[in-house]
């Protein structure tokens, strides 16, 4: 069994009014320890106005009840919302 599995995803996001809003590159690393590391590079189109935030929504099955977040970014916040089904 490999020690890690890596997935590379490259996308282009757009809206009806602006073509090519964001160029996005993601690397998901799944470790044998069951850790998942998500690295992202998001480049906005230079013609866009200043944006308030960019983030991820991650849905995890209820049986995975131990989750740890590590944030190494400057001035970033992580909001964890628990919703009842």
N, C-alpha and C positions, 0 to 999 in steps of 0.2 A: 504494500500500500504506500502511495507517495506521502511525503511529509506535508506537502502543501499542494493545493490546486489553485491556479489563478485564472480568472476570467477577465478579459479585456473588452470593454464596450465603448464604442465611439458613436455619438449621436449629434444631430443638429435639431434644435428646437426652434419653432417659429410660432407666429400667431397670424390670425387673418389679416391684420393691418401691417405687420412688419415681417418681412421674410428674413430668415436666418438670424433669429434673436440671440441664440446661444450655441456655441460649439462646446460639447461636453465630452470628457473622456473619464472613464471610471476603471479602476482596477479593484477587483474583489479578490481577496486572498483568503482562502479557507484552509485553516491549519488542522493538523491531525488532532490537536488539543481541543478542537471545536470552536476555536476563536475565529471570528470573521473580521477582517480588516478591510475597510472601504476607503480608498483614496480617490479623490476627485479633482479634476481640473475643469473649471467652468469659465469660459471666455465669452463675455457679452459682446455683441455687435457694438462697434464704436459710436454708432449713431443713436444708441438708446439713451434715454434720460437716466439720471442716477437711480439705482434700485435700492429698496429698503432691505431686502434679505433674500438669500437663496438657501434652501434646505432640503432635507430628505424626510420622507414619511416611510417608516418601517413598520410593517405589520408582522407581529410575531405570534404564533399559536400560543394559546393559554398555558399549555403544558411546559413551555419554556419560561419558567417564572424567575430565573436568576439572570439578570441582564446588567452588565457593567459598561458604562460609557467612559471613554478616554478622549479628552479634547485637548489638542496641543495648539490650537489656533489663537491668534491674537484677538482679544475682545470678542470672543464667541461665547454664546450661551446655548445651553441645551435645555429644552423644555420637554419633560416627560409627562405625557397625559395618559392617565389610566381611565379607560371608558368601560362601563358595564355593558355586556352584550344585550 
